[in-house]
Amino acid sequence: MKYLHRTGNDVRTATARRKVLRAALLSGLASAAPSGATSAAANKPFPQVCTYTEHFQKLPIPEVCKIFKEMGVDGLDLTVRPGGHIEPRDAVQALPTAAESAADHGLKIMMLTTGITGADRDSERILATCQKLGIQRIKLGYYSVGEFGNLSKRLDDVKRQLSTVVKLAARYDVRPCVHVHSGATLPSSGFMLYNLIRDLPPDRIGAYLDSYHMTITGGAGGWRQAIDLLRPWISLVALKNFQWQRGPRDALGQQKWRTNYVRLEDGIAPIPDFVRTVQQTGYDGFYTLHTEYRLPVKECIQLTTDDFQFLKRIFAQL
């Protein structure tokens, strides 16, 4: 795959354009715009952005913070789950140290990706530590779909589990967020997520949107309809993209396909439209670059940097 990078000519051209625009403004050539429009657009802050740390877990957290600072993002989506950057049993000691490393680099831990699916001792310790550190959003773990034929009962079970998490998290003023996934986990679509949380208060549980999974399960327009339904609960938004890749045929000759992660601008999910739709709901939170490239760390850094630059171009058009 060919990746695009800004060249010295690109930078010089952009600088020249800015000089021309500045001169036009000073000479009154831009007077057709409303008096406050230009300054309002210039002063409008971009949404904040953090980066998912799963595929940087070979590196210690201080080094990850240094890399993210150089990228220009605002913080970390830190994995605190079995096999994550921090193991749940170590969260009470390790999370404050991680938060200190982030602060030392001018960043913050903006959310945690956890394995929490119920109210247990480790979950409570993580939530209590989040409260002390001012981490207000966590991604919950996954609920298995179970055996075929039992989905209705399984959904009722998951609703009960979510209720226990919501009650526990409310004690620590942390909002647990349910990720829209695809495949053999619940919820496997935005519509299923809506039915799971529709009776729970939006200030106590959040919908975690995902451009990759919602495009897979939502087709050309389903993802947009799901966002519409989930508006009051939208609390986190992950951005990643994919292409379909041809695999082998099965014994009957059926062609098999799988997804392959690609840069935001190269995939099937319409990222600019997805972001505009999210913003249209009134969402004023941050985005997480869900870097999931199955590549060496050095390549992940470059691809995530490319994704962030593309996202800034989208933000500039909002």
JOGIPE-V802368 format. One record per residue. N is the residue number from 1. RES is the residue in three letters. OMEGA is omega as a letter, one per 40 degrees, with the letter a starting at -180 (999 if undefined). Layout:
n = [N,N]
res = [RES,RES]
omega = [OMEGA,OMEGA]
This chain:
n = [1,2,3,4,5,6,7,8,9,10,11,12,13,14,15,16,17,18,19,20,21,22,23,24,25,26,27,28,29,30,31,32,33,34,35,36,37,38,39,40,41,42,43,44,45,46,47,48,49,50,51,52,53,54,55,56,57,58,59,60,61,62,63,64,65,66,67,68,69,70,71,72,73,74,75,76,77,78,79,80,81,82,83,84,85,86,87,88,89,90,91,92,93,94,95,96,97,98,99,100,101,102,103,104,105,106,107,108,109,110,111,112,113,114,115,116,117,118,119,120,121,122,123,124,125,126,127,128,129,130,131,132,133,134,135,136,137,138,139,140,141,142,143,144,145,146,147,148,149,150,151,152,153,154,155,156,157,158,159,160,161,162,163,164,165,166,167,168,169,170,171,172,173,174,175,176,177,178,179,180,181,182,183,184,185,186,187,188,189,190,191,192,193,194,195,196,197,198,199,200,201,202,203,204,205,206,207,208,209,210,211,212,213,214,215,216,217,218,219,220,221,222,223,224,225,226,227,228,229,230,231,232,233,234,235,236,237,238,239,240,241,242,243,244,245,246,247,248,249,250,251,252,253,254,255,256,257,258,259,260,261,262,263,264,265,266,267,268,269,270,271,272,273,274,275,276,277,278,279,280,281,282,283,284,285,286,287,288,289,290,291,292,293,294,295,296,297,298,299,300,301,302,303,304,305,306,307,308,309,310,311,312,313,314,315,316,317,318]
res = [MET,LYS,TYR,LEU,HIS,ARG,THR,GLY,ASN,ASP,VAL,ARG,THR,ALA,THR,ALA,ARG,ARG,LYS,VAL,LEU,ARG,ALA,ALA,LEU,LEU,SER,GLY,LEU,ALA,SER,ALA,ALA,PRO,SER,GLY,ALA,THR,SER,ALA,ALA,ALA,ASN,LYS,PRO,PHE,PRO,GLN,VAL,CYS,THR,TYR,THR,GLU,HIS,PHE,GLN,LYS,LEU,PRO,ILE,PRO,GLU,VAL,CYS,LYS,ILE,PHE,LYS,GLU,MET,GLY,VAL,ASP,GLY,LEU,ASP,LEU,THR,VAL,ARG,PRO,GLY,GLY,HIS,ILE,GLU,PRO,ARG,ASP,ALA,VAL,GLN,ALA,LEU,PRO,THR,ALA,ALA,GLU,SER,ALA,ALA,ASP,HIS,GLY,LEU,LYS,ILE,MET,MET,LEU,THR,THR,GLY,ILE,THR,GLY,ALA,ASP,ARG,ASP,SER,GLU,ARG,ILE,LEU,ALA,THR,CYS,GLN,LYS,LEU,GLY,ILE,GLN,ARG,ILE,LYS,LEU,GLY,TYR,TYR,SER,VAL,GLY,GLU,PHE,GLY,ASN,LEU,SER,LYS,ARG,LEU,ASP,ASP,VAL,LYS,ARG,GLN,LEU,SER,THR,VAL,VAL,LYS,LEU,ALA,ALA,ARG,TYR,ASP,VAL,ARG,PRO,CYS,VAL,HIS,VAL,HIS,SER,GLY,ALA,THR,LEU,PRO,SER,SER,GLY,PHE,MET,LEU,TYR,ASN,LEU,ILE,ARG,ASP,LEU,PRO,PRO,ASP,ARG,ILE,GLY,ALA,TYR,LEU,ASP,SER,TYR,HIS,MET,THR,ILE,THR,GLY,GLY,ALA,GLY,GLY,TRP,ARG,GLN,ALA,ILE,ASP,LEU,LEU,ARG,PRO,TRP,ILE,SER,LEU,VAL,ALA,LEU,LYS,ASN,PHE,GLN,TRP,GLN,ARG,GLY,PRO,ARG,ASP,ALA,LEU,GLY,GLN,GLN,LYS,TRP,ARG,THR,ASN,TYR,VAL,ARG,LEU,GLU,ASP,GLY,ILE,ALA,PRO,ILE,PRO,ASP,PHE,VAL,ARG,THR,VAL,GLN,GLN,THR,GLY,TYR,ASP,GLY,PHE,TYR,THR,LEU,HIS,THR,GLU,TYR,ARG,LEU,PRO,VAL,LYS,GLU,CYS,ILE,GLN,LEU,THR,THR,ASP,ASP,PHE,GLN,PHE,LEU,LYS,ARG,ILE,PHE,ALA,GLN,LEU]
omega = [a,a,a,i,i,i,i,i,i,a,a,i,i,i,i,i,i,i,i,i,a,i,i,i,a,a,i,a,a,a,a,i,i,a,a,a,a,a,i,i,a,a,a,a,i,i,i,a,i,a,i,a,a,a,i,a,i,a,i,a,i,i,i,i,i,i,a,i,i,i,a,i,a,a,a,i,a,i,i,a,i,a,a,i,i,i,a,a,a,a,a,i,a,a,i,i,i,i,i,i,i,a,i,i,i,a,i,i,a,i,i,i,a,i,a,i,a,a,i,a,i,i,a,i,i,a,i,i,i,a,i,a,a,i,a,a,i,i,i,i,a,i,a,a,a,a,i,a,a,a,a,i,a,i,i,i,a,i,i,i,i,i,i,i,a,a,i,a,a,i,a,i,i,a,i,a,a,a,i,a,i,a,a,i,i,e,a,i,i,i,i,i,i,a,i,a,a,a,a,a,a,i,a,i,a,i,i,a,a,a,a,a,a,i,i,a,a,i,a,a,a,a,a,i,i,i,i,i,a,a,a,a,a,a,i,i,i,i,i,a,a,i,i,a,a,i,i,i,i,a,i,a,i,i,i,a,i,i,i,a,i,i,a,a,a,a,a,i,a,a,i,i,i,a,i,i,i,a,i,i,a,i,i,i,a,i,i,i,a,a,i,i,i,a,i,a,a,i,i,i,a,a,i,i,i,a,a,i,i,a,i,i,i,a,a,a,a,999]
